[in-house]
């Protein structure tokens, strides 16, 4: 196998990961939009949610909602579907390869 083949394959895998990540972020963005948040607010909202999840440990829906309420985002903005969507972005596979910094690059493109 030629080294270029390995690089090309790895590059394709990374592009696929980023595309999947972008699709999940787009879904999350749209969920928050349907909940009444303005497009300009959503990147900050997602950043706050990511910070809560990124602190490590187990985050229940109740705990996340309480933290978001404490930050002034409103009452019970995270439902089960939104929670699972966010949680899927923070599973081990995504955590080791992508970060909020990557999301920050993608979110403005979809807003």
Helices and strands as residue ranges (DSSP letters): H 3-34, H 39-54, H 61-70, H 80-89, H 92-97, H 100-110
